[in-house]
Amino acid sequence: MEKRRIGEVEVSAIGLGGMPISVQGRPDRAQAIETIHAALEAGVTFIDTADAYSLDDTDFGHNEELIAEGLRGRSEEVFVATKGGHTRVPGGGWGLDGRPEYLLKAVDGSLRRLGVDQIFLYQFHRPDPRTPIAESVGALKELLDNGKIRYAGVSNFNPDEIVLANEILGGRLAAVQNQFSPLFRSSEPELELCAKLGIAFLPWSPFGGIGKAGALSGPFKEIGDAHGVSAHQVCLAWMLAKSEVVVPIPGASRPASIRDSAAATHLELTAEELSRLDG
């Protein structure tokens, strides 16, 4: 498996997004654990989760606990990132809470559920319009300084917000996680900024989102057919070719899915093929 860097740490160039094994439509626990194990067997050493990945507010933290269970006995081989600042409300809805006091408390819950003394990468999940970004990111700075997290990241930030976050953190912003896929390319400016600053860029929903993976068509399918691989592998190889800072985190709820995604690191696309995919 090809390696990429988050901070000073080498991780697999393809990570595993944990969301599909905990939200609506999730598989049974046995299949979820099998999917995590399949990722490890395929060479994946980076897993992305969040405390809010659950059915609703009644099983908040489900994904973190599931990841911890799947990594039992192998946790030292894998780097786990989690996120805070998204909340769940009764009925399955989503909320936001970017208050520093909330984030500082949320980290303790994530540490407990993951069963670790320090979180590898902790990311502020999404800006809360009720709380100034500087205050939310200030909580990340406090967590870095007190050692509860090794690296800090932000998610769903625009370029100006990324620059501000990096300034508040004293140049220690390690990762930006934004939506990016063939169907959603508006995060190109954030990707380019991360490449310039040497900050890892983690595309979430690289195939277009849960239930939309089949939307990959056109040149992605045509080039995949020519190479004898899936359009999903072509999509991930296209992303990897954009910059050395890109670390896609495709979600998976079946072992076969993450095995296929991991194989994308072995797919080499020509300049002509990349140009077609960019078009």
VOVOPA-726870 format. One record per residue (C-alpha): x, y, z negated; residue in three letters. Coordinates in Angstrom, 1 decimal. Each point is the difference from the previous one (the first is absolute). Layout:
BEGIN
{c1 X | c2 Y | c3 Z | res Ala} .
...
This chain:
BEGIN
{c1 0.0 | c2 0.0 | c3 0.0 | res Met} .
{c1 1.3 | c2 3.4 | c3 1.0 | res Glu} .
{c1 0.6 | c2 2.4 | c3 -3.0 | res Lys} .
{c1 -1.0 | c2 3.6 | c3 -0.5 | res Arg} .
{c1 0.7 | c2 2.4 | c3 -3.0 | res Arg} .
{c1 -2.2 | c2 1.5 | c3 -2.6 | res Ile} .
{c1 2.2 | c2 2.2 | c3 -2.0 | res Gly} .
{c1 3.2 | c2 -1.9 | c3 -0.4 | res Glu} .
{c1 -1.6 | c2 -3.4 | c3 0.1 | res Val} .
{c1 -0.2 | c2 -2.3 | c3 3.0 | res Glu} .
{c1 -3.5 | c2 -1.5 | c3 0.6 | res Val} .
{c1 -1.5 | c2 -2.1 | c3 2.8 | res Ser} .
{c1 -0.8 | c2 2.1 | c3 3.1 | res Ala} .
{c1 -3.6 | c2 -1.3 | c3 -0.2 | res Ile} .
{c1 -1.8 | c2 0.1 | c3 -3.3 | res Gly} .
{c1 -3.3 | c2 -1.5 | c3 -1.2 | res Leu} .
{c1 -2.9 | c2 2.2 | c3 -0.7 | res Gly} .
{c1 -2.0 | c2 -1.5 | c3 -2.9 | res Gly} .
{c1 -3.3 | c2 1.8 | c3 0.5 | res Met} .
{c1 -1.9 | c2 -2.7 | c3 2.1 | res Pro} .
{c1 0.3 | c2 -2.7 | c3 -2.7 | res Ile} .
{c1 -1.8 | c2 2.1 | c3 -2.6 | res Ser} .
{c1 -2.7 | c2 2.2 | c3 1.6 | res Val} .
{c1 -3.4 | c2 -0.9 | c3 1.6 | res Gln} .
{c1 0.3 | c2 -3.1 | c3 2.1 | res Gly} .
{c1 3.0 | c2 -1.3 | c3 -1.9 | res Arg} .
{c1 1.0 | c2 -3.7 | c3 0.1 | res Pro} .
{c1 -0.1 | c2 -2.3 | c3 -2.9 | res Asp} .
{c1 2.8 | c2 0.2 | c3 -2.5 | res Arg} .
{c1 1.8 | c2 -3.1 | c3 1.3 | res Ala} .
{c1 0.1 | c2 1.3 | c3 3.6 | res Gln} .
{c1 1.2 | c2 3.4 | c3 -1.3 | res Ala} .
{c1 2.9 | c2 -1.6 | c3 -1.9 | res Ile} .
{c1 0.8 | c2 -2.1 | c3 3.0 | res Glu} .
{c1 0.2 | c2 3.2 | c3 2.1 | res Thr} .
{c1 2.4 | c2 1.5 | c3 -2.4 | res Ile} .
{c1 2.2 | c2 -3.1 | c3 0.0 | res His} .
{c1 -0.1 | c2 -0.1 | c3 3.8 | res Ala} .
{c1 1.3 | c2 3.6 | c3 0.1 | res Ala} .
{c1 2.9 | c2 -1.0 | c3 -2.2 | res Leu} .
{c1 0.8 | c2 -3.1 | c3 2.1 | res Glu} .
{c1 0.0 | c2 2.3 | c3 3.1 | res Ala} .
{c1 2.7 | c2 2.2 | c3 -1.5 | res Gly} .
{c1 -2.2 | c2 2.8 | c3 -1.3 | res Val} .
{c1 1.6 | c2 1.7 | c3 -3.1 | res Thr} .
{c1 -2.3 | c2 3.1 | c3 -0.2 | res Phe} .
{c1 -3.6 | c2 -0.1 | c3 -1.1 | res Ile} .
{c1 -2.3 | c2 3.1 | c3 -0.3 | res Asp} .
{c1 -2.9 | c2 0.0 | c3 -2.4 | res Thr} .
{c1 -2.1 | c2 2.5 | c3 -2.0 | res Ala} .
{c1 -1.9 | c2 0.0 | c3 -3.2 | res Asp} .
{c1 -3.2 | c2 1.0 | c3 1.9 | res Ala} .
{c1 0.1 | c2 -3.1 | c3 2.3 | res Tyr} .
{c1 -3.0 | c2 -1.8 | c3 -1.4 | res Ser} .
{c1 -3.7 | c2 -0.6 | c3 0.7 | res Leu} .
{c1 -1.1 | c2 2.8 | c3 -2.3 | res Asp} .
{c1 0.6 | c2 1.5 | c3 -3.4 | res Asp} .
{c1 -0.6 | c2 -3.2 | c3 -1.8 | res Thr} .
{c1 3.1 | c2 -1.8 | c3 1.3 | res Asp} .
{c1 2.3 | c2 3.0 | c3 0.3 | res Phe} .
{c1 3.6 | c2 -1.1 | c3 0.3 | res Gly} .
{c1 -1.0 | c2 -3.3 | c3 1.6 | res His} .
{c1 2.6 | c2 0.2 | c3 2.8 | res Asn} .
{c1 2.9 | c2 0.8 | c3 -2.4 | res Glu} .
{c1 -0.9 | c2 -3.0 | c3 -2.1 | res Glu} .
{c1 -0.3 | c2 -2.2 | c3 3.0 | res Leu} .
{c1 3.4 | c2 1.1 | c3 1.4 | res Ile} .
{c1 1.6 | c2 -0.7 | c3 -3.4 | res Ala} .
{c1 -1.5 | c2 -3.5 | c3 0.0 | res Glu} .
{c1 1.2 | c2 -0.7 | c3 3.5 | res Gly} .
{c1 3.5 | c2 1.2 | c3 -0.8 | res Leu} .
{c1 0.3 | c2 -1.9 | c3 -3.3 | res Arg} .
{c1 3.5 | c2 -1.5 | c3 -0.1 | res Gly} .
{c1 1.2 | c2 1.9 | c3 3.0 | res Arg} .
{c1 -0.6 | c2 3.6 | c3 -1.0 | res Ser} .
{c1 3.7 | c2 0.9 | c3 0.0 | res Glu} .
{c1 0.2 | c2 -0.8 | c3 3.7 | res Glu} .
{c1 -2.8 | c2 2.4 | c3 1.0 | res Val} .
{c1 -0.5 | c2 3.8 | c3 -0.3 | res Phe} .
{c1 -3.5 | c2 1.1 | c3 -0.9 | res Val} .
{c1 -1.4 | c2 3.4 | c3 0.6 | res Ala} .
{c1 -3.3 | c2 1.1 | c3 -1.5 | res Thr} .
{c1 -2.1 | c2 3.2 | c3 0.0 | res Lys} .
{c1 -2.1 | c2 2.0 | c3 -2.4 | res Gly} .
{c1 -2.4 | c2 2.9 | c3 0.3 | res Gly} .
{c1 -2.9 | c2 -1.8 | c3 1.8 | res His} .
{c1 -2.8 | c2 -1.2 | c3 -2.3 | res Thr} .
{c1 -3.0 | c2 -2.3 | c3 0.5 | res Arg} .
{c1 -3.5 | c2 0.9 | c3 -1.0 | res Val} .
{c1 -3.1 | c2 -2.1 | c3 -0.7 | res Pro} .
{c1 -1.4 | c2 -1.5 | c3 3.2 | res Gly} .
{c1 3.3 | c2 -0.4 | c3 1.7 | res Gly} .
{c1 0.7 | c2 3.6 | c3 0.8 | res Gly} .
{c1 3.3 | c2 1.9 | c3 -0.1 | res Trp} .
{c1 1.1 | c2 3.0 | c3 -2.1 | res Gly} .
{c1 3.0 | c2 2.1 | c3 -0.5 | res Leu} .
{c1 1.9 | c2 1.1 | c3 -3.1 | res Asp} .
{c1 3.3 | c2 1.8 | c3 0.5 | res Gly} .
{c1 0.3 | c2 1.4 | c3 -3.5 | res Arg} .
{c1 3.5 | c2 -0.5 | c3 -1.5 | res Pro} .
{c1 -1.5 | c2 -1.5 | c3 -3.2 | res Glu} .
{c1 -2.0 | c2 -2.5 | c3 2.1 | res Tyr} .
{c1 3.1 | c2 -1.1 | c3 2.1 | res Leu} .
{c1 2.2 | c2 -0.4 | c3 -3.0 | res Leu} .
{c1 -2.6 | c2 -2.3 | c3 -1.6 | res Lys} .
{c1 -0.6 | c2 -1.8 | c3 3.3 | res Ala} .
{c1 3.7 | c2 -1.0 | c3 0.2 | res Val} .
{c1 -0.2 | c2 -1.7 | c3 -3.3 | res Asp} .
{c1 -2.9 | c2 -2.1 | c3 1.3 | res Gly} .
{c1 1.9 | c2 -0.9 | c3 3.1 | res Ser} .
{c1 3.1 | c2 -1.0 | c3 -1.9 | res Leu} .
{c1 -2.1 | c2 -2.3 | c3 -2.2 | res Arg} .
{c1 -1.8 | c2 -1.6 | c3 2.9 | res Arg} .
{c1 3.1 | c2 -0.5 | c3 2.1 | res Leu} .
{c1 1.9 | c2 -1.3 | c3 -3.0 | res Gly} .
{c1 3.1 | c2 2.2 | c3 0.5 | res Val} .
{c1 1.9 | c2 2.5 | c3 -2.0 | res Asp} .
{c1 0.5 | c2 2.3 | c3 2.9 | res Gln} .
{c1 -2.0 | c2 0.5 | c3 3.2 | res Ile} .
{c1 2.2 | c2 -0.1 | c3 3.1 | res Phe} .
{c1 -2.0 | c2 2.6 | c3 2.0 | res Leu} .
{c1 -2.9 | c2 1.9 | c3 -1.5 | res Tyr} .
{c1 -2.1 | c2 2.1 | c3 2.4 | res Gln} .
{c1 -2.5 | c2 2.7 | c3 -0.6 | res Phe} .
{c1 -2.9 | c2 -1.5 | c3 2.0 | res His} .
{c1 -1.8 | c2 3.0 | c3 1.4 | res Arg} .
{c1 -0.2 | c2 3.7 | c3 -0.7 | res Pro} .
{c1 -2.8 | c2 1.0 | c3 -2.4 | res Asp} .
{c1 -1.5 | c2 3.4 | c3 1.0 | res Pro} .
{c1 -0.8 | c2 0.7 | c3 -3.6 | res Arg} .
{c1 3.7 | c2 -0.2 | c3 -1.0 | res Thr} .
{c1 2.9 | c2 2.0 | c3 1.5 | res Pro} .
{c1 2.3 | c2 -2.4 | c3 1.8 | res Ile} .
{c1 3.0 | c2 1.5 | c3 -1.9 | res Ala} .
{c1 -1.6 | c2 -1.2 | c3 -3.3 | res Glu} .
{c1 -0.6 | c2 -3.5 | c3 1.3 | res Ser} .
{c1 3.5 | c2 -0.3 | c3 1.5 | res Val} .
{c1 1.3 | c2 1.4 | c3 -3.3 | res Gly} .
{c1 -1.2 | c2 -3.1 | c3 -1.7 | res Ala} .
{c1 2.0 | c2 -2.1 | c3 2.4 | res Leu} .
{c1 3.1 | c2 2.1 | c3 -0.9 | res Lys} .
{c1 -0.6 | c2 -0.8 | c3 -3.7 | res Glu} .
{c1 -0.3 | c2 -3.7 | c3 0.8 | res Leu} .
{c1 3.2 | c2 0.1 | c3 1.9 | res Leu} .
{c1 1.8 | c2 1.8 | c3 -2.8 | res Asp} .
{c1 -1.3 | c2 -2.4 | c3 -2.7 | res Asn} .
{c1 0.9 | c2 -3.1 | c3 2.0 | res Gly} .
{c1 -3.5 | c2 -1.5 | c3 0.3 | res Lys} .
{c1 0.4 | c2 0.1 | c3 3.8 | res Ile} .
{c1 3.1 | c2 -0.5 | c3 2.1 | res Arg} .
{c1 -1.3 | c2 1.9 | c3 3.0 | res Tyr} .
{c1 -2.8 | c2 2.4 | c3 0.7 | res Ala} .
{c1 -2.2 | c2 0.3 | c3 3.1 | res Gly} .
{c1 -3.1 | c2 1.8 | c3 1.2 | res Val} .
{c1 -2.8 | c2 -1.2 | c3 2.2 | res Ser} .
{c1 -2.3 | c2 1.9 | c3 2.4 | res Asn} .
{c1 2.1 | c2 3.2 | c3 -0.1 | res Phe} .
{c1 0.5 | c2 2.4 | c3 2.9 | res Asn} .
{c1 3.4 | c2 1.4 | c3 0.9 | res Pro} .
{c1 -0.2 | c2 3.1 | c3 -2.2 | res Asp} .
{c1 -1.1 | c2 -2.1 | c3 -3.0 | res Glu} .
{c1 2.9 | c2 -2.4 | c3 0.6 | res Ile} .
{c1 2.5 | c2 2.8 | c3 0.0 | res Val} .
{c1 -1.5 | c2 1.4 | c3 -3.2 | res Leu} .
{c1 0.0 | c2 -3.5 | c3 -1.7 | res Ala} .
{c1 3.6 | c2 -0.5 | c3 0.9 | res Asn} .
{c1 0.9 | c2 3.4 | c3 -1.4 | res Glu} .
{c1 -1.8 | c2 -0.7 | c3 -3.3 | res Ile} .
{c1 1.7 | c2 -3.4 | c3 -0.2 | res Leu} .
{c1 3.4 | c2 1.6 | c3 0.5 | res Gly} .
{c1 0.6 | c2 -1.7 | c3 3.3 | res Gly} .
{c1 -1.0 | c2 -3.4 | c3 -1.4 | res Arg} .
{c1 -3.1 | c2 -0.8 | c3 2.1 | res Leu} .
{c1 0.6 | c2 -3.5 | c3 1.2 | res Ala} .
{c1 -3.0 | c2 -0.9 | c3 2.1 | res Ala} .
{c1 -3.1 | c2 1.4 | c3 1.7 | res Val} .
{c1 -2.9 | c2 -2.3 | c3 0.7 | res Gln} .
{c1 -2.4 | c2 1.3 | c3 2.7 | res Asn} .
{c1 -2.5 | c2 -1.5 | c3 2.4 | res Gln} .
{c1 1.6 | c2 -0.8 | c3 3.3 | res Phe} .
{c1 -1.1 | c2 -2.3 | c3 2.8 | res Ser} .
{c1 -0.5 | c2 -0.1 | c3 3.8 | res Pro} .
{c1 -3.5 | c2 1.4 | c3 -0.7 | res Leu} .
{c1 1.2 | c2 2.6 | c3 -2.6 | res Phe} .
{c1 3.1 | c2 1.8 | c3 1.1 | res Arg} .
{c1 -0.5 | c2 3.4 | c3 -1.7 | res Ser} .
{c1 2.6 | c2 -0.9 | c3 -2.6 | res Ser} .
{c1 2.8 | c2 0.3 | c3 2.6 | res Glu} .
{c1 1.1 | c2 3.4 | c3 -1.6 | res Pro} .
{c1 0.3 | c2 -1.7 | c3 -3.4 | res Glu} .
{c1 2.0 | c2 -2.9 | c3 1.5 | res Leu} .
{c1 2.4 | c2 2.4 | c3 1.7 | res Glu} .
{c1 0.5 | c2 2.0 | c3 -3.2 | res Leu} .
{c1 0.8 | c2 -3.1 | c3 -1.9 | res Cys} .
{c1 2.5 | c2 -1.1 | c3 2.6 | res Ala} .
{c1 1.6 | c2 3.5 | c3 -0.3 | res Lys} .
{c1 0.2 | c2 -0.2 | c3 -3.8 | res Leu} .
{c1 0.9 | c2 -3.7 | c3 -0.3 | res Gly} .
{c1 -3.2 | c2 -0.8 | c3 -1.8 | res Ile} .
{c1 -1.7 | c2 -3.4 | c3 0.6 | res Ala} .
{c1 -3.2 | c2 0.2 | c3 2.0 | res Phe} .
{c1 -2.5 | c2 -2.8 | c3 -0.9 | res Leu} .
{c1 -2.9 | c2 -0.1 | c3 2.6 | res Pro} .
{c1 -3.2 | c2 -1.3 | c3 -1.6 | res Trp} .
{c1 -2.6 | c2 -1.7 | c3 2.1 | res Ser} .
{c1 2.5 | c2 -0.5 | c3 2.9 | res Pro} .
{c1 -2.5 | c2 -2.0 | c3 2.0 | res Phe} .
{c1 -2.9 | c2 2.6 | c3 -0.5 | res Gly} .
{c1 -1.5 | c2 -1.2 | c3 -3.3 | res Gly} .
{c1 -1.8 | c2 -3.0 | c3 -1.5 | res Ile} .
{c1 -2.3 | c2 -1.5 | c3 2.7 | res Gly} .
{c1 1.5 | c2 2.0 | c3 2.8 | res Lys} .
{c1 3.1 | c2 -2.0 | c3 0.7 | res Ala} .
{c1 -1.7 | c2 -1.4 | c3 3.1 | res Gly} .
{c1 0.0 | c2 3.5 | c3 1.4 | res Ala} .
{c1 3.6 | c2 -0.4 | c3 1.2 | res Leu} .
{c1 -0.3 | c2 -0.3 | c3 3.8 | res Ser} .
{c1 1.3 | c2 1.6 | c3 3.2 | res Gly} .
{c1 3.8 | c2 0.1 | c3 0.1 | res Pro} .
{c1 0.3 | c2 -1.6 | c3 -3.4 | res Phe} .
{c1 -1.7 | c2 -3.1 | c3 1.1 | res Lys} .
{c1 1.5 | c2 0.0 | c3 3.5 | res Glu} .
{c1 3.6 | c2 0.3 | c3 -1.4 | res Ile} .
{c1 -0.8 | c2 -2.6 | c3 -2.6 | res Gly} .
{c1 -1.2 | c2 -2.4 | c3 2.6 | res Asp} .
{c1 3.2 | c2 0.6 | c3 2.0 | res Ala} .
{c1 2.1 | c2 -0.9 | c3 -3.0 | res His} .
{c1 -2.3 | c2 -2.8 | c3 -1.2 | res Gly} .
{c1 -0.7 | c2 1.7 | c3 -3.3 | res Val} .
{c1 -3.0 | c2 1.8 | c3 -1.6 | res Ser} .
{c1 -1.0 | c2 3.6 | c3 0.7 | res Ala} .
{c1 0.5 | c2 0.4 | c3 -3.8 | res His} .
{c1 3.7 | c2 -0.9 | c3 0.3 | res Gln} .
{c1 0.4 | c2 2.5 | c3 2.9 | res Val} .
{c1 -1.6 | c2 2.7 | c3 -2.2 | res Cys} .
{c1 2.4 | c2 -0.6 | c3 -2.9 | res Leu} .
{c1 3.0 | c2 -0.2 | c3 2.3 | res Ala} .
{c1 -1.1 | c2 3.3 | c3 1.6 | res Trp} .
{c1 -0.1 | c2 1.6 | c3 -3.4 | res Met} .
{c1 3.3 | c2 -1.3 | c3 -1.1 | res Leu} .
{c1 1.6 | c2 1.4 | c3 3.2 | res Ala} .
{c1 -1.1 | c2 3.5 | c3 -0.9 | res Lys} .
{c1 2.4 | c2 0.5 | c3 -2.8 | res Ser} .
{c1 2.2 | c2 -1.9 | c3 -2.5 | res Glu} .
{c1 -2.1 | c2 1.5 | c3 -2.8 | res Val} .
{c1 -3.2 | c2 -1.7 | c3 1.1 | res Val} .
{c1 -1.1 | c2 -3.0 | c3 -2.2 | res Val} .
{c1 -3.5 | c2 -1.2 | c3 1.1 | res Pro} .
{c1 -2.1 | c2 -1.6 | c3 -2.7 | res Ile} .
{c1 -2.7 | c2 -2.1 | c3 1.9 | res Pro} .
{c1 -2.6 | c2 -1.4 | c3 -2.2 | res Gly} .
{c1 -0.8 | c2 -3.7 | c3 0.1 | res Ala} .
{c1 -2.5 | c2 -2.4 | c3 -1.6 | res Ser} .
{c1 1.2 | c2 -3.1 | c3 1.8 | res Arg} .
{c1 3.5 | c2 -1.6 | c3 0.1 | res Pro} .
{c1 0.0 | c2 -0.1 | c3 3.8 | res Ala} .
{c1 -0.6 | c2 3.7 | c3 0.2 | res Ser} .
{c1 3.1 | c2 1.0 | c3 -2.1 | res Ile} .
{c1 2.1 | c2 -2.6 | c3 1.7 | res Arg} .
{c1 -0.9 | c2 1.5 | c3 3.4 | res Asp} .
{c1 0.7 | c2 3.5 | c3 -1.2 | res Ser} .
{c1 3.4 | c2 -0.9 | c3 -1.5 | res Ala} .
{c1 1.1 | c2 -1.4 | c3 3.3 | res Ala} .
{c1 -0.3 | c2 3.4 | c3 1.6 | res Ala} .
{c1 3.6 | c2 0.8 | c3 -1.2 | res Thr} .
{c1 1.2 | c2 -2.5 | c3 2.6 | res His} .
{c1 -1.8 | c2 1.7 | c3 2.9 | res Leu} .
{c1 2.1 | c2 2.3 | c3 2.1 | res Glu} .
{c1 -1.9 | c2 2.4 | c3 2.3 | res Leu} .
{c1 1.6 | c2 1.7 | c3 3.0 | res Thr} .
{c1 0.1 | c2 3.8 | c3 0.4 | res Ala} .
{c1 -2.6 | c2 -0.4 | c3 2.7 | res Glu} .
{c1 -2.3 | c2 -2.0 | c3 -2.2 | res Glu} .
{c1 0.4 | c2 2.5 | c3 -2.9 | res Leu} .
{c1 -0.9 | c2 2.9 | c3 2.4 | res Ser} .
{c1 -3.2 | c2 -1.8 | c3 1.1 | res Arg} .
{c1 -1.0 | c2 -0.5 | c3 -3.6 | res Leu} .
{c1 0.7 | c2 3.6 | c3 -0.8 | res Asp} .
{c1 -2.2 | c2 1.2 | c3 2.9 | res Gly} .
